[in-house]
Amino acid sequence: MQRISALTMRRKFGQYLDLVAETKEPVLIERANRAMAVLVPAEDYETYERWRGDRTAREDAAKRMDKLRATLGERVGPVDVVALVRKTRESR
């Protein structure tokens, strides 16, 4: 990964934009030798957004399961989470 200063990025933005688009390699942008941002190819960003959305959905599902478990308490007994997830996937 190439590292450049924020000043260089400001001066040569178009050049680095073309570089990232062509090589598919991200560029790390630094200010005062501290990483501030990364310029990444659009495809990588789209993949990240899908992953982030999937992760958020999984976290929300886990929170709902925990809430349901707390609500039902001992009436239900132990729950096999793996079997429950498999059953849910089969019903899609």
SEBAFI-69987 format. One record per atom (N, C-alpha, C): residue number from 1; residue in one letter; y, z, x. Coordinates in Angstrom, 3 decimals. Each point is the difference from the previous one (the first is absolute). Layout:
BEGIN
NODE     k   r          Y          Z          X
NODE   NUM   A          Y          Z          X
...
//
This chain:
BEGIN
NODE     k   r          Y          Z          X
NODE     1   M     -1.175      0.000      0.850
NODE     1   M      1.175      0.000     -0.850
NODE     1   M      1.236      0.000      0.894
NODE     2   Q      0.894     -0.877     -0.295
NODE     2   Q      1.239     -0.098      0.752
NODE     2   Q      0.965      1.083     -0.476
NODE     3   R      0.738      0.581      0.948
NODE     3   R      0.988      1.028     -0.312
NODE     3   R      1.377     -0.546      0.368
NODE     4   I      0.962      0.138     -0.918
NODE     4   I      1.355     -0.460      0.278
NODE     4   I      1.003      1.031     -0.504
NODE     5   S      1.199     -0.084      0.524
NODE     5   S      1.053      0.914     -0.452
NODE     5   S      0.609     -0.525     -1.300
NODE     6   A      0.617      0.896     -0.718
NODE     6   A      0.665     -0.377     -1.252
NODE     6   A      1.120     -1.004      0.278
NODE     7   L      0.676      0.152      1.121
NODE     7   L      1.075     -0.921      0.360
NODE     7   L     -0.557     -1.410      0.219
NODE     8   T     -1.125     -0.095      0.706
NODE     8   T     -0.627     -1.300      0.221
NODE     8   T     -0.437     -0.603     -1.333
NODE     9   M     -0.555      0.808     -0.873
NODE     9   M     -0.424     -0.491     -1.313
NODE     9   M      1.198     -0.535     -0.773
NODE    10   R      1.108      0.710      0.066
NODE    10   R      1.195     -0.437     -0.717
NODE    10   R      0.496     -1.345      0.537
NODE    11   R     -0.054     -0.166      1.293
NODE    11   R      0.498     -1.230      0.625
NODE    11   R     -0.944     -1.184     -0.201
NODE    12   K     -1.306      0.268     -0.042
NODE    12   K     -0.988     -1.080     -0.030
NODE    12   K     -0.955      0.115     -1.185
NODE    13   F      0.515      0.450     -1.145
NODE    13   F     -0.855      0.241     -1.159
NODE    13   F     -0.812     -1.230     -0.391
NODE    14   G      0.645     -1.130     -0.127
NODE    14   G     -0.700     -1.222     -0.402
NODE    14   G     -1.122     -0.363      0.956
NODE    15   Q      0.256      0.158      1.279
NODE    15   Q     -1.004     -0.301      1.017
NODE    15   Q     -1.226      0.903     -0.166
NODE    16   Y      0.227      1.297     -0.210
NODE    16   Y     -1.130      0.929     -0.169
NODE    16   Y     -0.687     -0.195     -1.344
NODE    17   L      0.750     -0.365     -1.012
NODE    17   L     -0.594     -0.291     -1.297
NODE    17   L     -0.976     -1.175      0.125
NODE    18   D      0.421     -1.046      0.683
NODE    18   D     -0.884     -1.147      0.238
NODE    18   D     -1.211      0.396      0.838
NODE    19   L      0.218      0.818      1.025
NODE    19   L     -1.083      0.439      0.877
NODE    19   L     -1.079      0.748     -0.778
NODE    20   V      0.432      0.937     -0.833
NODE    20   V     -0.953      0.789     -0.793
NODE    20   V     -0.740     -0.887     -0.994
NODE    21   A      0.715     -0.917     -0.624
NODE    21   A     -0.624     -0.897     -0.974
NODE    21   A     -1.031     -0.911      0.669
NODE    22   E      0.278     -0.463      1.206
NODE    22   E     -0.903     -0.921      0.694
NODE    22   E     -1.182      0.700      0.647
NODE    23   T      0.259      1.107      0.686
NODE    23   T     -1.066      0.664      0.772
NODE    23   T     -0.771      1.033     -0.809
NODE    24   K      0.560      0.436     -1.122
NODE    24   K     -0.599      1.046     -0.846
NODE    24   K     -0.075      1.348      0.721
NODE    25   E      0.783      0.155      1.067
NODE    25   E      0.051      1.257      0.743
NODE    25   E      1.270      0.763     -0.368
NODE    26   P     -0.130      1.292     -0.317
NODE    26   P      1.186      0.785     -0.350
NODE    26   P      0.908      0.235      1.210
NODE    27   V      1.252      0.321     -0.274
NODE    27   V      0.980      0.328      1.030
NODE    27   V      0.561      1.382     -0.326
NODE    28   L     -0.079      0.909      0.960
NODE    28   L      0.510      1.365     -0.157
NODE    28   L      1.471      0.019      0.390
NODE    29   I      0.837      0.532     -0.866
NODE    29   I      1.441      0.051      0.241
NODE    29   I      0.374      1.441      0.342
NODE    30   E      0.655      0.158      1.142
NODE    30   E      0.345      1.335      0.494
NODE    30   E      1.508      0.174      0.084
NODE    31   R      0.416      1.249     -0.137
NODE    31   R      1.392      0.379      0.240
NODE    31   R     -0.051      1.250      0.862
NODE    32   A      0.687     -0.052      1.126
NODE    32   A      0.006      1.113      0.956
NODE    32   A     -1.436      0.398      0.375
NODE    33   N     -0.827     -1.013      0.239
NODE    33   N     -1.409      0.185      0.384
NODE    33   N     -0.843      0.742     -1.031
NODE    34   R      0.440     -0.022     -1.255
NODE    34   R     -0.773      0.590     -1.101
NODE    34   R     -0.369     -1.107     -0.967
NODE    35   A     -1.272     -0.041     -0.398
NODE    35   A     -0.448     -1.001     -0.965
NODE    35   A      0.711      0.248     -1.329
NODE    36   M      0.623     -1.047     -0.539
NODE    36   M      0.747      0.128     -1.242
NODE    36   M     -0.632     -0.811     -1.135
NODE    37   A     -0.543     -1.180      0.326
NODE    37   A     -0.550     -0.877     -1.029
NODE    37   A     -0.932     -1.012      0.668
NODE    38   V     -0.766     -0.681     -0.860
NODE    38   V     -0.892     -1.045      0.486
NODE    38   V      0.175     -1.221     -0.883
NODE    39   L      0.178     -1.148      0.630
NODE    39   L      0.055     -1.272     -0.714
NODE    39   L     -1.421     -0.552     -0.006
NODE    40   V     -0.562     -0.138     -1.203
NODE    40   V     -1.396     -0.434     -0.116
NODE    40   V     -0.087     -1.285     -0.815
NODE    41   P     -1.078     -0.770      0.198
NODE    41   P     -0.184     -1.196     -0.829
NODE    41   P     -0.130      0.376     -1.475
NODE    42   A      0.439     -0.886     -0.868
NODE    42   A     -0.027      0.268     -1.443
NODE    42   A     -1.419      0.291     -0.479
NODE    43   E     -1.004     -0.702      0.540
NODE    43   E     -1.395      0.221     -0.427
NODE    43   E     -0.447      1.431      0.301
NODE    44   D      0.403      0.518      1.169
NODE    44   D     -0.364      1.371      0.365
NODE    44   D      0.650      0.996     -0.957
NODE    45   Y      1.248     -0.260     -0.359
NODE    45   Y      0.702      0.887     -0.916
NODE    45   Y     -0.662     -0.017     -1.380
NODE    46   E     -0.395     -1.174     -0.464
NODE    46   E     -0.670     -0.106     -1.306
NODE    46   E     -1.315      0.766      0.005
NODE    47   T     -0.742     -0.099      1.095
NODE    47   T     -1.259      0.744      0.133
NODE    47   T      0.273      1.502     -0.040
NODE    48   Y      1.027      0.430      0.709
NODE    48   Y      0.375      1.411      0.015
NODE    48   Y      0.361      0.483     -1.403
NODE    49   E      0.772     -0.783     -0.737
NODE    49   E      0.405      0.389     -1.352
NODE    49   E     -1.214      0.136     -0.927
NODE    50   R     -0.961     -0.923      0.117
NODE    50   R     -1.226      0.106     -0.810
NODE    50   R     -0.762      1.262      0.357
NODE    51   W     -0.127      0.273      1.300
NODE    51   W     -0.710      1.203      0.454
NODE    51   W      0.704      1.251     -0.508
NODE    52   R      1.317      0.006      0.092
NODE    52   R      0.767      1.160     -0.446
NODE    52   R     -0.171      0.228     -1.505
NODE    53   G      0.001     -1.082     -0.774
NODE    53   G     -0.199      0.116     -1.439
NODE    53   G     -1.383      0.500     -0.328
NODE    54   D     -1.020     -0.507      0.708
NODE    54   D     -1.366      0.471     -0.216
NODE    54   D     -0.124      1.475      0.340
NODE    55   R      0.636      0.403      1.090
NODE    55   R     -0.067      1.399      0.422
NODE    55   R      0.657      0.905     -1.048
NODE    56   T      1.149     -0.428     -0.504
NODE    56   T      0.702      0.773     -1.019
NODE    56   T     -0.866      0.140     -1.250
NODE    57   A     -0.665     -1.077     -0.393
NODE    57   A     -0.876      0.043     -1.177
NODE    57   A     -1.149      0.975      0.222
NODE    58   R     -0.590     -0.015      1.189
NODE    58   R     -1.100      0.932      0.312
NODE    58   R      0.483      1.448     -0.029
NODE    59   E      1.180      0.238      0.566
NODE    59   E      0.545      1.360      0.011
NODE    59   E      0.289      0.475     -1.422
NODE    60   D      0.545     -0.884     -0.831
NODE    60   D      0.270      0.352     -1.399
NODE    60   D     -1.299      0.316     -0.738
NODE    61   A     -1.040     -0.789      0.243
NODE    61   A     -1.288      0.234     -0.650
NODE    61   A     -0.576      1.335      0.435
NODE    62   A      0.109      0.327      1.277
NODE    62   A     -0.508      1.280      0.498
NODE    62   A      0.756      1.168     -0.638
NODE    63   K      1.315     -0.139     -0.156
NODE    63   K      0.790      1.059     -0.641
NODE    63   K     -0.419      0.188     -1.465
NODE    64   R     -0.229     -1.133     -0.694
NODE    64   R     -0.438      0.100     -1.404
NODE    64   R     -1.366      0.662     -0.098
NODE    65   M     -0.899     -0.316      0.934
NODE    65   M     -1.332      0.620     -0.008
NODE    65   M      0.104      1.499      0.264
NODE    66   D      0.850      0.388      0.943
NODE    66   D      0.188      1.429      0.288
NODE    66   D      0.552      0.735     -1.213
NODE    67   K      0.952     -0.625     -0.686
NODE    67   K      0.589      0.612     -1.188
NODE    67   K     -1.047      0.142     -1.109
NODE    68   L     -0.805     -1.042     -0.178
NODE    68   L     -1.054      0.044     -1.009
NODE    68   L     -1.022      1.082      0.329
NODE    69   R     -0.371      0.080      1.269
NODE    69   R     -0.951      1.026      0.436
NODE    69   R      0.537      1.399     -0.297
NODE    70   A      1.282      0.211      0.289
NODE    70   A      0.607      1.313     -0.242
NODE    70   A      0.059      0.303     -1.488
NODE    71   T      0.272     -1.029     -0.811
NODE    71   T      0.096      0.184     -1.443
NODE    71   T     -1.359      0.336     -0.604
NODE    72   L     -1.022     -0.718      0.422
NODE    72   L     -1.333      0.198     -0.579
NODE    72   L     -0.714      1.214      0.568
NODE    73   G      0.354      0.348      1.234
NODE    73   G     -0.571      1.198      0.610
NODE    73   G     -1.506     -0.039      0.094
NODE    74   E     -0.625      1.090     -0.326
NODE    74   E     -1.441      0.165      0.148
NODE    74   E     -0.804     -0.687     -1.098
NODE    75   R      0.630     -0.442     -1.074
NODE    75   R     -0.739     -0.612     -1.113
NODE    75   R     -0.772     -1.237      0.430
NODE    76   V      0.533     -0.734      0.946
NODE    76   V     -0.622     -1.256      0.414
NODE    76   V     -1.028      0.218      1.102
NODE    77   G      0.234      0.939      0.881
NODE    77   G     -0.886      0.218      1.130
NODE    77   G      0.372     -0.907      1.155
NODE    78   P     -0.847     -0.053      1.027
NODE    78   P      0.322     -0.825      1.170
NODE    78   P      0.064     -1.485     -0.354
NODE    79   V      0.911     -0.700      0.647
NODE    79   V      0.187     -1.423     -0.257
NODE    79   V     -0.350     -0.770      1.265
NODE    80   D     -0.838     -1.036     -0.141
NODE    80   D     -0.327     -0.875      1.118
NODE    80   D      1.066     -1.094      0.048
NODE    81   V      0.978      0.192      0.883
NODE    81   V      1.143     -0.898      0.068
NODE    81   V     -0.432     -1.409      0.396
NODE    82   V     -0.926     -0.112      0.924
NODE    82   V     -0.459     -1.317      0.458
NODE    82   V     -0.608     -0.777     -1.167
NODE    83   A     -0.851      0.664     -0.763
NODE    83   A     -0.614     -0.665     -1.157
NODE    83   A      1.055     -0.387     -1.029
NODE    84   L      0.980      0.852     -0.181
NODE    84   L      1.069     -0.281     -0.952
NODE    84   L      0.817     -1.227      0.420
NODE    85   V      0.322     -0.096      1.291
NODE    85   V      0.753     -1.140      0.504
NODE    85   V     -0.835     -1.278     -0.151
NODE    86   R     -1.280      0.058      0.337
NODE    86   R     -0.862     -1.182     -0.139
NODE    86   R     -0.066     -0.462     -1.450
NODE    87   K     -0.127      0.955     -0.904
NODE    87   K     -0.086     -0.342     -1.425
NODE    87   K      1.304     -0.657     -0.464
NODE    88   T      1.128      0.532      0.489
NODE    88   T      1.294     -0.554     -0.350
NODE    88   T      0.143     -1.425      0.515
NODE    89   R     -0.463     -0.244      1.227
NODE    89   R      0.086     -1.350      0.580
NODE    89   R     -0.879     -0.973     -0.773
NODE    90   E     -1.152      0.444     -0.463
NODE    90   E     -0.914     -0.867     -0.738
NODE    90   E      0.604     -0.418     -1.339
NODE    91   S      0.830      0.846     -0.572
NODE    91   S      0.553     -0.287     -1.326
NODE    91   S      1.187     -0.959      0.054
NODE    92   R      0.459     -0.353      1.191
NODE    92   R      1.149     -0.909      0.135
NODE    92   R     -0.365     -1.407     -0.325
//
